[in-house]
Amino acid sequence: PASQVPQPAAQPGDVIGGGEAAASIGQKLTVEGPVSELHRGLGPHGPALLVYVGADPSDPQRFVVVIPVKVLKQLSANDRARLSSALLRATGTIIRYRGAATIVVQSPRQLHIQ
């Protein structure tokens, strides 16, 4: 029956939780969740802030937002200060980077810090 046809887990424009991101590699979506940890490190394009959303860095289902230093500098001091305890929403194409579902932001417009 038609009702049994599997549907993609998420559609472009949807907002999903960090735990769902691993099943959405290659899709452009918005991922939302509480920031669990911040680490300075390396992203695919150089020095960056690695923001773990919704899960511990050791969790296999972790979701990471990579904020390159050049983008981090464009955030307001208030936004940077709020990041560590924020509900973060990031929009972009989900990739797999170092074993984790990841969005690498290219612009502050891809972030919403609550």
DSSP file (Angstrom, degrees, kcal/mol; ACC not computed):
  #  RESIDUE AA STRUCTURE BP1 BP2  ACC     N-H-->O    O-->H-N    N-H-->O    O-->H-N    TCO  KAPPA ALPHA  PHI   PSI    X-CA   Y-CA   Z-CA
    1    1 A P    >         0   0    0      0, 0.0     3,-1.8     0, 0.0     4,-0.2   0.000 360.0 360.0 360.0 153.5    0.0    0.0    0.0
    2    2 A A  G >   +     0   0    0      1,-0.3     3,-1.7     2,-0.2     0, 0.0   0.812 360.0  66.0 -60.2 -31.1    1.0    3.6   -0.6
    3    3 A S  G 3  S+     0   0    0      1,-0.3    -1,-0.3     3,-0.0     0, 0.0   0.687  94.6  60.2 -66.3 -15.6    1.0    4.3    3.1
    4    4 A Q  G <  S+     0   0    0     -3,-1.8    -1,-0.3     2,-0.1    -2,-0.2   0.500  73.9 116.9 -89.7  -4.5    3.9    1.9    3.5
    5    5 A V  S <  S-     0   0    0     -3,-1.7     2,-0.1    -4,-0.2    -3,-0.0  -0.492  72.4-119.6 -66.7 123.0    6.2    3.9    1.2
    6    6 A P        -     0   0    0      0, 0.0    -1,-0.1     0, 0.0    -2,-0.1  -0.391  25.7-149.6 -67.2 139.7    9.1    5.1    3.4
    7    7 A Q        -     0   0    0     -2,-0.1     0, 0.0     1,-0.1     0, 0.0  -0.819  27.3 -96.3-105.0 146.6    9.5    8.8    3.7
    8    8 A P        -     0   0    0      0, 0.0     3,-0.1     0, 0.0    -1,-0.1  -0.315  35.5-120.4 -56.9 147.0   12.9   10.6    4.2
    9    9 A A  S    S+     0   0    0     14,-0.2     2,-0.3     1,-0.2    15,-0.1   0.870  91.0  12.9 -60.4 -38.4   13.4   11.3    7.8
   10   10 A A        -     0   0    0      4,-0.1    -1,-0.2    10,-0.0     3,-0.0  -0.989  67.3-143.8-143.0 150.0   13.6   15.1    7.2
   11   11 A Q    >   -     0   0    0     -2,-0.3     3,-2.6     1,-0.1    16,-0.0  -0.797  43.9 -81.9-108.7 152.1   12.9   17.5    4.4
   12   12 A P  T 3  S+     0   0    0      0, 0.0    17,-0.2     0, 0.0     3,-0.1  -0.271 120.9  29.8 -52.0 135.9   14.9   20.7    3.5
   13   13 A G  T 3  S+     0   0    0     15,-0.7    16,-0.1     1,-0.4     2,-0.0   0.190  92.6 127.4  95.8 -16.0   13.7   23.4    5.8
   14   14 A D    <   -     0   0    0     -3,-2.6    16,-2.1    14,-0.2     2,-0.5  -0.336  56.5-133.2 -70.9 155.6   12.9   21.1    8.7
   15   15 A V  E     +a   30   0A   0     14,-0.2     2,-0.3    -3,-0.1    16,-0.2  -0.959  31.2 177.6-108.2 125.4   14.3   21.6   12.2
   16   16 A I  E     -a   31   0A   0     14,-2.8    16,-2.8    -2,-0.5     2,-0.1  -0.816  28.9-106.3-123.4 164.3   15.7   18.4   13.7
   17   17 A G  E >>  -a   32   0A   0     -2,-0.3     3,-1.6    14,-0.2     4,-0.6  -0.481  36.1-106.1 -84.2 161.1   17.5   17.5   17.0
   18   18 A G  G >4 S+     0   0    0     14,-0.8     3,-1.0     1,-0.3     4,-0.5   0.832 118.4  60.0 -56.1 -36.0   21.2   16.8   17.2
   19   19 A G  G 34 S+     0   0    0      1,-0.2    -1,-0.3     2,-0.1     3,-0.2   0.696 103.6  51.6 -67.9 -19.0   20.5   13.1   17.7
   20   20 A E  G X4 S+     0   0    0     -3,-1.6     3,-1.1     1,-0.2    -1,-0.2   0.581  87.4  84.6 -90.5 -11.8   18.7   12.9   14.3
   21   21 A A  G X< S+     0   0    0     -3,-1.0     3,-2.2    -4,-0.6    -1,-0.2   0.836  78.4  63.7 -64.8 -34.3   21.5   14.6   12.3
   22   22 A A  G >  S+     0   0    0     -4,-0.5     3,-0.6     1,-0.3    -1,-0.3   0.792 102.2  51.2 -61.7 -27.0   23.5   11.4   11.8
   23   23 A A  G <  S+     0   0    0     -3,-1.1    -1,-0.3     1,-0.2   -14,-0.2   0.387 106.5  58.0 -87.5   4.0   20.7   10.0    9.7
   24   24 A S  G X   +     0   0    0     -3,-2.2     3,-2.1    -4,-0.1    70,-0.4   0.040  67.3 154.8-125.2  25.7   20.6   13.1    7.6
   25   25 A I  T <  S+     0   0    0     -3,-0.6    70,-0.2     1,-0.3     3,-0.1  -0.305  71.5  22.0 -56.4 134.4   24.1   13.3    6.2
   26   26 A G  T 3  S+     0   0    0     68,-3.7     2,-0.3     1,-0.3    -1,-0.3   0.285  98.6 114.1  91.4 -10.3   24.1   15.3    2.9
   27   27 A Q    <   -     0   0    0     -3,-2.1    67,-2.6    67,-0.2     2,-0.8  -0.700  66.9-128.8 -95.7 147.0   20.9   17.2    3.6
   28   28 A K  E     + B   0  93A   0     -2,-0.3   -15,-0.7    65,-0.3    65,-0.3  -0.850  53.8 139.9 -92.7 110.9   20.6   20.9    4.2
   29   29 A L  E     - B   0  92A   0     63,-2.1    63,-2.3    -2,-0.8     2,-0.5  -0.821  54.9-106.2-140.2 174.5   18.6   21.2    7.4
   30   30 A T  E     -aB  15  91A   0    -16,-2.1   -14,-2.8    -2,-0.3     2,-0.4  -0.962  31.7-162.5-109.0 127.3   18.4   23.2   10.6
   31   31 A V  E     -aB  16  90A   0     59,-3.0    59,-2.5    -2,-0.5     2,-0.4  -0.929   8.6-172.3-113.1 132.8   19.7   21.3   13.7
   32   32 A E  E     +aB  17  89A   0    -16,-2.8   -14,-0.8    -2,-0.4    57,-0.2  -0.957  20.4 117.5-128.4 142.7   18.7   22.6   17.1
   33   33 A G  E     - B   0  88A   0     55,-2.0    55,-2.7    -2,-0.4     2,-0.2  -0.942  59.8 -68.9 176.8 170.4   19.7   21.6   20.6
   34   34 A P  E     - B   0  87A   0      0, 0.0    20,-3.4     0, 0.0     2,-0.4  -0.512  51.5-112.1 -74.5 140.7   21.4   22.6   23.9
   35   35 A V  E     +D   53   0B   0     51,-2.7    18,-0.3    18,-0.2     3,-0.1  -0.592  35.4 178.1 -70.9 126.4   25.1   23.3   23.8
   36   36 A S  E     -     0   0B   0     16,-3.2     2,-0.3    -2,-0.4    17,-0.2   0.799  61.7  -3.2 -99.9 -36.3   26.8   20.6   25.8
   37   37 A E  E     -D   52   0B   0     15,-1.2    15,-2.8    18,-0.2     2,-0.4  -0.994  53.4-148.8-155.0 153.0   30.5   21.5   25.4
   38   38 A L  E     +D   51   0B   0     -2,-0.3     2,-0.4    13,-0.2    13,-0.2  -0.977  19.6 175.8-121.5 138.0   32.8   23.9   23.6
   39   39 A H  E     -D   50   0B   0     11,-2.1    11,-3.8    -2,-0.4     2,-0.4  -0.997  28.2-132.5-140.6 137.5   36.3   23.1   22.4
   40   40 A R  E     +D   49   0B   0     -2,-0.4     2,-0.2     9,-0.2     9,-0.2  -0.747  57.0 115.3 -81.4 136.4   38.9   25.1   20.4
   41   41 A G  E     -D   48   0B   0      7,-2.7     7,-2.7    -2,-0.4     2,-0.5  -0.828  62.7 -52.2-169.2-154.2   40.2   22.8   17.7
   42   42 A L  E     -D   47   0B   0     -2,-0.2     7,-0.0     5,-0.2    -2,-0.0  -0.929  38.2-169.2-113.6 130.5   40.5   22.3   14.0
   43   43 A G  E >   -D   46   0B   0      3,-3.2     3,-1.5    -2,-0.5     5,-0.0  -0.397  50.9 -82.1 -97.0-175.7   37.7   22.2   11.6
   44   44 A P  T 3  S+     0   0    0      0, 0.0    -2,-0.0     0, 0.0     4,-0.0   0.741 131.5  38.8 -60.7 -22.1   37.9   21.0    8.0
   45   45 A H  T 3  S-     0   0    0      1,-0.4    -3,-0.0     2,-0.0     0, 0.0   0.144 124.1 -80.3-118.5  18.8   39.3   24.5    7.0
   46   46 A G  E <  S+D   43   0B   0     -3,-1.5    -3,-3.2    22,-0.0    -1,-0.4  -0.784  87.7  12.8 121.5-163.5   41.5   25.4    9.9
   47   47 A P  E    S+D   42   0B   0      0, 0.0    22,-2.0     0, 0.0     2,-0.3  -0.177  72.0 151.9 -55.8 138.1   41.2   26.7   13.5
   48   48 A A  E     -DE  41  68B   0     -7,-2.7    -7,-2.7    20,-0.3     2,-0.6  -0.972  49.7-104.2-158.0 165.4   37.6   26.7   14.8
   49   49 A L  E     -DE  40  67B   0     18,-2.7    18,-2.9    -2,-0.3     2,-0.7  -0.916  33.7-148.7 -96.6 125.5   35.4   26.5   17.8
   50   50 A L  E     -DE  39  66B   0    -11,-3.8   -11,-2.1    -2,-0.6     2,-0.6  -0.871  11.6-164.4 -98.6 117.8   33.8   23.0   18.0
   51   51 A V  E     -DE  38  65B   0     14,-2.8    14,-2.7    -2,-0.7     2,-0.5  -0.903   6.3-152.7-108.8 113.1   30.3   23.3   19.5
   52   52 A Y  E     -DE  37  64B   0    -15,-2.8   -16,-3.2    -2,-0.6   -15,-1.2  -0.745  14.7-158.1 -86.9 126.7   28.9   20.0   20.7
   53   53 A V  E     -DE  35  63B   0     10,-2.7    10,-0.6    -2,-0.5   -18,-0.2  -0.924  60.4 -19.4-115.6 120.6   25.1   20.1   20.6
   54   54 A G  S    S+     0   0    0    -20,-3.4     2,-0.3    -2,-0.5    -1,-0.1   0.287 120.0  58.3  78.3 -10.5   22.8   17.8   22.7
   55   55 A A  S    S-     0   0    0      8,-0.3   -19,-0.2   -21,-0.2   -18,-0.2  -0.991  86.5 -95.0-151.3 155.5   25.3   15.1   23.4
   56   56 A D    >   -     0   0    0     -2,-0.3     3,-2.0     1,-0.1     6,-0.1  -0.344  41.9-111.8 -64.5 148.2   28.7   14.5   25.1
   57   57 A P  T 3  S+     0   0    0      0, 0.0    -1,-0.1     0, 0.0     5,-0.1   0.745 118.5  55.0 -56.2 -23.3   31.7   14.6   22.7
   58   58 A S  T 3  S+     0   0    0      3,-0.0    -2,-0.0     2,-0.0     0, 0.0   0.582  82.3 107.6 -86.2  -9.0   32.2   10.8   23.3
   59   59 A D    X   -     0   0    0     -3,-2.0     3,-2.0     1,-0.1    -4,-0.1  -0.531  68.1-142.0 -71.8 127.9   28.6   10.0   22.2
   60   60 A P  T 3  S+     0   0    0      0, 0.0    -1,-0.1     0, 0.0    -5,-0.0   0.745 102.9  53.4 -62.8 -21.4   28.5    8.2   18.8
   61   61 A Q  T 3  S+     0   0    0     39,-0.1   -39,-0.2    -5,-0.1   -40,-0.2   0.210  83.6 138.9 -95.1  15.1   25.4   10.2   18.0
   62   62 A R    <   -     0   0    0     -3,-2.0    39,-1.1    -6,-0.1     2,-0.4  -0.158  42.0-148.5 -61.3 154.8   27.0   13.5   18.8
   63   63 A F  E     -Ef  53 101B   0    -10,-0.6   -10,-2.7    -8,-0.2     2,-0.4  -0.991  12.3-163.6-125.0 135.1   26.3   16.5   16.6
   64   64 A V  E     -Ef  52 102B   0     37,-2.5    39,-2.0    -2,-0.4     2,-0.6  -0.961  13.1-157.2-124.5 134.5   29.0   19.2   16.1
   65   65 A V  E     -Ef  51 103B   0    -14,-2.7   -14,-2.8    -2,-0.4     2,-0.6  -0.960  16.5-152.7-104.3 121.3   28.7   22.8   14.8
   66   66 A V  E     -Ef  50 104B   0     37,-2.6    39,-2.4    -2,-0.6   -16,-0.2  -0.854  10.3-171.3 -96.5 118.8   32.1   23.9   13.6
   67   67 A I  E     -E   49   0B   0    -18,-2.9   -18,-2.7    -2,-0.6    39,-0.1  -0.893  18.7-139.9-111.3 101.2   32.5   27.7   13.8
   68   68 A P  E >>  -E   48   0B   0      0, 0.0     4,-2.7     0, 0.0     3,-1.1  -0.215  23.6-111.6 -57.7 150.6   35.7   28.8   12.0
   69   69 A V  H 3> S+     0   0    0    -22,-2.0     4,-2.3     1,-0.3     5,-0.2   0.866 117.7  57.9 -52.6 -40.7   37.6   31.6   13.8
   70   70 A K  H 34 S+     0   0    0    -23,-0.3     4,-0.3     1,-0.2    -1,-0.3   0.840 111.8  41.3 -62.5 -32.1   36.8   34.0   11.0
   71   71 A V  H X> S+     0   0    0     -3,-1.1     3,-1.2     2,-0.2     4,-0.7   0.879 110.3  57.3 -79.5 -40.6   33.1   33.5   11.6
   72   72 A L  H >< S+     0   0    0     -4,-2.7     3,-1.2     1,-0.3    -2,-0.2   0.884 102.2  56.1 -55.7 -40.4   33.5   33.5   15.4
   73   73 A K  T 3< S+     0   0    0     -4,-2.3    -1,-0.3     1,-0.3    -2,-0.2   0.719 101.5  58.2 -66.4 -20.8   35.0   37.0   15.2
   74   74 A Q  T <4 S+     0   0    0     -3,-1.2    -1,-0.3    -4,-0.3    -2,-0.2   0.626  87.4  94.2 -84.8 -13.7   31.9   38.2   13.4
   75   75 A L  S << S-     0   0    0     -3,-1.2     2,-0.0    -4,-0.7    -3,-0.0  -0.483  86.8-103.9 -75.4 149.3   29.6   37.2   16.3
   76   76 A S     >  -     0   0    0     -2,-0.1     4,-2.5     1,-0.1     5,-0.2  -0.322  27.0-114.2 -67.0 156.1   28.8   39.8   18.9
   77   77 A A  H  > S+     0   0    0      1,-0.2     4,-2.1     2,-0.2     5,-0.2   0.869 119.4  54.4 -58.5 -36.4   30.6   39.6   22.2
   78   78 A N  H  > S+     0   0    0      2,-0.2     4,-2.0     1,-0.2    -1,-0.2   0.925 108.3  47.3 -64.5 -45.7   27.2   38.9   23.8
   79   79 A D  H  > S+     0   0    0      1,-0.2     4,-1.2     2,-0.2    -2,-0.2   0.915 111.8  50.4 -63.0 -42.6   26.5   35.9   21.4
   80   80 A R  H  < S+     0   0    0     -4,-2.5     4,-0.4     1,-0.2     3,-0.3   0.903 111.6  48.8 -62.0 -40.0   30.0   34.5   22.0
   81   81 A A  H  < S+     0   0    0     -4,-2.1     3,-0.4     1,-0.2    -1,-0.2   0.851 112.3  48.5 -67.8 -34.4   29.4   34.7   25.8
   82   82 A R  H >< S+     0   0    0     -4,-2.0     3,-1.4     1,-0.2     4,-0.3   0.658  88.6  86.7 -80.7 -15.7   26.0   33.1   25.6
   83   83 A L  G >< S+     0   0    0     -4,-1.2     3,-1.4    -3,-0.3    -1,-0.2   0.858  79.0  61.2 -54.3 -40.9   27.2   30.2   23.4
   84   84 A S  G 3  S+     0   0    0     -4,-0.4    -1,-0.3    -3,-0.4    -2,-0.1   0.736 119.5  25.2 -65.4 -21.6   28.3   27.9   26.3
   85   85 A S  G <  S+     0   0    0     -3,-1.4    -1,-0.3    -4,-0.2    -2,-0.2   0.108 101.2 122.2-125.4  22.5   24.8   27.7   27.8
   86   86 A A    <   -     0   0    0     -3,-1.4   -51,-2.7    -4,-0.3     2,-0.7  -0.338  66.5-125.6 -87.5 161.9   22.7   28.4   24.7
   87   87 A L  E     -B   34   0A   0    -53,-0.2    27,-2.6    -2,-0.1     2,-0.4  -0.965  45.3-156.7 -94.0 115.8   20.1   26.6   22.8
   88   88 A L  E     -BC  33 113A   0    -55,-2.7   -55,-2.0    -2,-0.7     2,-0.5  -0.802  19.8-169.4-106.9 137.6   21.8   26.6   19.4
   89   89 A R  E     -BC  32 112A   0     23,-2.2    23,-2.3    -2,-0.4     2,-0.4  -0.993  10.5-177.7-122.6 123.4   20.2   26.4   16.0
   90   90 A A  E     -BC  31 111A   0    -59,-2.5   -59,-3.0    -2,-0.5     2,-0.4  -0.976   9.4-159.1-124.8 136.2   22.5   25.9   13.0
   91   91 A T  E     +B   30   0A   0     19,-2.3     2,-0.3    -2,-0.4   -61,-0.2  -0.948  41.2  86.9-116.3 132.0   21.5   25.7    9.4
   92   92 A G  E    S-B   29   0A   0    -63,-2.3   -63,-2.1    -2,-0.4     2,-0.5  -0.967  78.5 -47.4 167.9-176.8   23.6   24.1    6.7
   93   93 A T  E     -B   28   0A   0     -2,-0.3     2,-0.5   -65,-0.3    11,-0.5  -0.679  55.3-129.4 -81.2 127.9   24.5   20.9    4.9
   94   94 A I        +     0   0    0    -67,-2.6   -68,-3.7    -2,-0.5     2,-0.3  -0.660  34.4 174.2 -82.0 124.7   25.2   18.1    7.3
   95   95 A I  E     -G  102   0B   0      7,-3.3     7,-3.1    -2,-0.5     2,-0.6  -0.753  35.5-111.7-119.3 169.4   28.5   16.3    6.7
   96   96 A R  E     +G  101   0B   0     -2,-0.3     2,-0.4     5,-0.2     5,-0.2  -0.938  40.1 173.1-102.4 121.7   30.4   13.6    8.5
   97   97 A Y  E >   -G  100   0B   0      3,-2.7     3,-1.7    -2,-0.6   -33,-0.1  -0.987  68.3 -15.1-133.2 122.3   33.6   15.0   10.0
   98   98 A R  T 3  S-     0   0    0     -2,-0.4    -1,-0.1     1,-0.3     3,-0.1   0.873 129.5 -52.5  51.3  41.3   35.8   13.0   12.3
   99   99 A G  T 3  S+     0   0    0      1,-0.2     2,-0.4     3,-0.0    -1,-0.3   0.463 118.1 102.8  82.0   1.7   33.0   10.5   12.8
  100  100 A A  E <  S- G   0  97B   0     -3,-1.7    -3,-2.7   -39,-0.1     2,-0.3  -0.898  79.2-108.4-121.0 147.6   30.4   13.0   13.8
  101  101 A A  E     +fG  63  96B   0    -39,-1.1   -37,-2.5    -2,-0.4     2,-0.3  -0.580  54.8 179.3 -65.6 131.2   27.4   14.6   12.1
  102  102 A T  E     -fG  64  95B   0     -7,-3.1    -7,-3.3    -2,-0.3     2,-0.5  -0.985  34.5-157.3-144.0 143.7   28.6   18.2   11.6
  103  103 A I  E     -f   65   0B   0    -39,-2.0   -37,-2.6    -2,-0.3     2,-0.7  -0.998  15.4-156.0-116.6 127.0   27.6   21.5   10.1
  104  104 A V  E     -f   66   0B   0    -11,-0.5     2,-0.2    -2,-0.5   -11,-0.2  -0.909  17.4-144.4 -98.9 115.6   30.4   23.8    9.2
  105  105 A V        -     0   0    0    -39,-2.4   -34,-0.1    -2,-0.7   -13,-0.1  -0.580  21.8-176.9 -84.8 144.3   29.1   27.4    9.3
  106  106 A Q  S    S+     0   0    0      1,-0.3    -1,-0.1    -2,-0.2   -39,-0.0   0.468  72.2  27.2-110.7  -9.5   30.4   29.9    6.8
  107  107 A S  S >  S-     0   0    0      1,-0.1     3,-1.9   -35,-0.0    -1,-0.3  -0.994  74.3-120.2-153.6 146.6   28.4   32.9    8.1
  108  108 A P  G >  S+     0   0    0      0, 0.0     3,-2.0     0, 0.0    -1,-0.1   0.767 108.2  74.3 -59.5 -23.4   26.9   34.1   11.4
  109  109 A R  G 3  S+     0   0    0      1,-0.3    -4,-0.0     3,-0.0     0, 0.0   0.698  85.8  63.9 -63.9 -17.3   23.5   34.1    9.6
  110  110 A Q  G <  S+     0   0    0     -3,-1.9   -19,-2.3   -20,-0.1     2,-0.4   0.542  96.7  73.0 -81.7  -6.0   23.6   30.3    9.8
  111  111 A L  E <   -C   90   0A   0     -3,-2.0     2,-0.4   -21,-0.2   -21,-0.2  -0.861  53.8-173.4-113.6 143.1   23.4   30.4   13.6
  112  112 A H  E     -C   89   0A   0    -23,-2.3   -23,-2.2    -2,-0.4     2,-0.6  -0.963  12.4-164.5-130.4 116.7   20.6   31.3   16.0
  113  113 A I  E      C   88   0A   0     -2,-0.4   -25,-0.2   -25,-0.2   -30,-0.1  -0.895 360.0 360.0-107.9 117.1   21.8   31.5   19.6
  114  114 A Q              0   0    0    -27,-2.6   -26,-0.1    -2,-0.6    -1,-0.1   0.405 360.0 360.0-109.5 360.0   19.0   31.5   22.2
